[in-house]
Each structure stands twice: as C-alpha cells, then as structure tokens.
C-alpha cells in the first residue's frame, strides 16, 4: 500500500509557516492583502473563492472578494484590475479561472502587474520560470513540489512524467521538476503509447482532467503518483488516477479529495505573503 501524500497535513504545515511570516510582517507595519475577482456564478469557482477567503482568515491575510455578473464586459474587468493594481492595500490579485465565454484570459492575466500576480500566471513570471530565474510560481505546481519534497521523494535524476500540457499545471510542473534535476517527459491527449511512457516514471503527475484514466498497469511499482484531477463520477469526486488500484502498486500517492487542491490554496497564501515581503523590502 502506497504512502498517502496527505494534503490536509501538509497544507496545515505550510499555512502555519505562512501565519508566522504574516505576523512578522504585521510587526513591521505591513499586512498582506489579496483581492480575488470572480466573474459569473460558476458553482465550482464560487467554492474555490470561498476556500481562499477562509485560508486568508486563517493566516491573517486581508482579503477582498469582488463578484461580477457574467455579463460584465472585458473593459469593465480591465478597469477593476487597474484599480487593484493601484491599491496599496492589495499585494496579490487573482482572477478566478475559467472566465465566462467572451473574455480574453491571456489579456486579463497580463493586465495584472507582475509584482501583484498572486497566481504566477503573468507572462513575465512564466518567462522567469522558464529561464530558471526567481519568480512567483503557479500555485498548483508549487504545491506538487512541496508535497514531493515533504515526503522526501527522491527528485535528483528521477524519471518524471507529467500527463497534461496546460499553462496552469502541466507545463510549469514540468519546468519545476526539470529545475530539480529530474528527466522530464511531458505527455498529452495525442501522446502515443501513453501507458508505456507512464509505466517508466519514478514520478507521475496526472493533470489531464479525465476521471480515473491512470490505471495500475500504467504505473511503475513504487512510483510517486500525484493526482491533480478533480472530476465527478457517479456523484462522487474522483481524480485522474484510479486510486484504489494504483495505491496498491505505487510507493506514494495523493488522494482526491484531500490532496493537491488543499496545497494549491496553501501555496496561494505563500505567494501573497512573498509579494507582501517584497513590498516591505522595497523590492519587485
């Protein structure tokens, strides 16, 4: 049976560290602030936004949530982002994705100042990650790396396979693992013989959005398997990994729920605190 990569326990540890840093900042007269912008009434997005607000309360970060109607225009959203860019009480800005149809997500993300980019999605921060420079990291990939390091999964020289090539998870996860001296293969929906590739992985990250598509025959004995997927099947939440069967073969595995999702929120708190520390030190 695999060791469970317990997102609840690890996120508690990460949030505890953040709370201590926030307290130090407050003693310096700086209170970290996060603005979350939600456009429309998508239930899943509303849940994510509520969880982020609860995490802010937990660690002492000032939070402001702005919910805009689905018929908001791109220009109106741009004006709100511009206001938040100028607001000295706000260190981090997050626009909840996905945006409703008709919005240009890349334009919206680029509108946020890089020094207030709480999600690490701005093109400048993405480019700095690609070049191996210091940057604000996307929260989910950062959480994945935190989990692997906390469990002391060997990274140096490991064969890592990432299934999913999104700009939010797949690509930046591959870059972070490469930075840790893994040999990385990035797979996607058109990869041929996917199971043959994944079965060679010491570290397997599933982030493709297909319920339980990674089965035991696709996993190497003793591998570390990180499941990023959140899907509904027959009324229950499941990941991209068939947990019951894969957990009998893997060395480590993250559950859904109770895994990466909690780490994503914790890493958002970490990012906002880092941005506030940079403000306190006069850095960008």
Secondary structure, DSSP 8 states (H G I E B T S, - for coil): --EEE-HHHHHHHHHHHHHHHHHHHHHTT---EEEEEEES--HHHHHHHHHHHHHHHHHT-EEEEEEE-TT--HHHHHHHHHHHHH-TT-SEEEE-SS--TT--HHHHHHHS-GGGBTTS-SHHHHHHHHTT------HHHHHHHHHHHHTT---TT-EEEEE---TTTHHHHHHHHHHTT-EEEEE-TT-TTHHHHHTT-SEEEE-S--TT-B-GGGS-TT-EEEE---EEETTEEE-SB-HHHHTTT-SEEE-SSSSHHHHHHHHHHHHHHHHHHHHHTT--
